[in-house]
Amino acid sequence: MPTFEQISQQLDHQAIEVPSWAYGNSGTRFKVFGSAGTPRTVQEKIADAAAVHRFTGLAPKVALHIPWDKVDDYAALTAYAAEQGVQIGTINSNTFQDDDYKLGGLTHHDPVIRRKAIDHHLECLQIMDATGSQDLKIWLADGSNYPGQADMRSRQDRLAESLAAIYAELKDDQRLVLEYKIFEPAFYHTDVPDWGTALVQVQALGEKAMVCLDTGHHAPSTNVEFIVAQLLRLGRLGSFDFNSRFYADDDLIVGSADPFQLFRIMFEVVRGGGYAADSGVAFMLDQCHNVEKKIPGQIRSVLNVQEMTSRALMVDTESLAAAQQAGDVLGAHEVFMDAFYTDVRADLAAWRETRGLPASPMRAYAESGYQETIEADRVGGTQLSW
């Protein structure tokens, strides 16, 4: 099995986007919880995201959500992010919080509402131009609650037409990334419920259209790493939304519910070339911190991804391949599990120190006083939330 020293340099290029909405107030369908120090502006969200990067060295980009993060001057916002030491990452659209989208957005039967949804995405493309973002990520709440409520076939046709209209406006260095989700808020059918539907839609668009895999958007017991392998094999894995779930889409800290799954996913990412610096796969968190503090929650999350990436890189692939070719079932499994059970936490602490980072980012953040400062300073105004 490779030693940590042998794989340590491969960790240098790891980058995990953090989502702006992770720093706002969040909760359940029944209650959005407020907490001291919550950002009141998108600039304060970016400042908090930059704090995660300062303590971990892992989060150089922050994703925006429109209209939650709309501003009048995106050039100024981009400059502010640079001053904080981060960049603007993925631009996420929103066609699920306007009354007009009650029965759908890009799939709506009314062409006027579909046009409104398309125009919103074109606005997002303009924001990408202004911020230097390369990815437009689309997640749709579109679907229906009752059999017979909507024509599912026609909705797929309208989705294809709407996506094509958006895709046609992409610049050469920009991508459309389509996310899928098995259910919620629609309960009978969802217009993009799985990776197959997302793949079919993006393949029809062209090479600049990709699939986003949210680790929480699957039925129980789904083999998510198999989906990762397939999308990488087809060259269509555009990005990840990392989180954890126990029941439905819980948006918990990635690796908290099933660290072995995160390890298996990262192994397939490495094996399939998705971890290479030039792979084009974007790694992002998509989490809501309902009861824990936001910034430590994001720090813990990126550290979990780094730890499982380290373990995945330590799989003895030559021994694994030999055991697989020999039909040695338990031998191959043992090679795999040896890497998973390797404790790399002390090695990662030393790795950070050699790069000018704190050995324990969680402890360093707690001792930095940043949390106390924002809680004291951010008094008054309106806290941001979804």
ABEGO torsion letter per residue (X at the ends): XBBAAAAAAAAAABBBBBBAAAABBBBBAABBBBBBGBBABAAAAAAAAAAAAAAAGABABBBBBOAAABBABAAAAAAAAAAAGBBBBBBBBBAAABAAAAAEBAABABAAAAAAAAAAAAAAAAAAAAAGBABBBBBBABEBABBGABBAAAAAAAAAAAAAAAAAABBAABBBBBBBBABOABAABBABABAAAAAAAAAAAEAABBBBBBAAABBBGBBAAAAAAAAAAAGABABBBBBBBABBBAGBBBGAABAAAAAAAAAAAAAAGAABAAAGBBBBBBBBBAABBAAAAAAAAAAAAAAAAAAAAABBAAAAAAAAAAGBAAAAAAAAAAAAABBAAAAAAAAAAAAGBBABAAAAAAAAGAAAAAAAABBEEBBBBX
